[in-house]
């Protein structure tokens, strides 16, 4: 599931957006990764889950180890 390019240009990492660009890059089809801080946000049922707590939960996990499909947020 590819995020619409127009939407991807608008979306920003909620943890970084006040101080940095917070640009998000789509990886593994169902994840958005912040290019500034490395937080990883899942896309669940075609909806990006941009909760800071969710991004922090996956931050230390390497991109190649992210689960596909991602689990539902806790």
HUQUI-V672999 format. One record per pair of residues at least 12 apart in sequence whose ideal C-beta (glycine too) atoms are under 7 Angstrom apart, sorted by the first residue. I is the first residue (numbers start at 1). GAP is how many residues later the second one is. D is the distance in whole Angstrom. If there is no record, write none. Layout:
i;gap;d
I;GAP;D
I;GAP;D
This chain:
i;gap;d
1;28;6
1;29;6
1;42;7
1;45;6
2;24;7
3;23;5
3;40;7
8;16;7
8;18;6
11;13;5
11;21;7
11;37;6
11;39;7
12;12;7
13;21;4
13;23;7
13;24;6
13;26;6
13;42;7
14;36;5
14;38;5
15;22;6
15;24;6
15;37;5
15;40;6
16;18;6
16;20;5
16;21;5
20;16;4
21;15;7
22;12;6
22;14;6
23;12;5
27;36;5
28;35;7
28;38;6
28;40;5
29;39;7
30;12;6
30;13;5
30;38;6
30;39;6
30;40;6
31;12;7
31;35;5
31;39;7
32;16;6
33;30;6
34;21;7
38;21;6
39;16;3
39;17;6
39;20;5
40;15;6
40;18;4
40;19;6
40;21;7
40;26;6
41;13;6
41;14;5
42;12;7
42;28;3
44;26;6
44;28;6
44;29;7
49;24;5
51;22;7
54;19;5
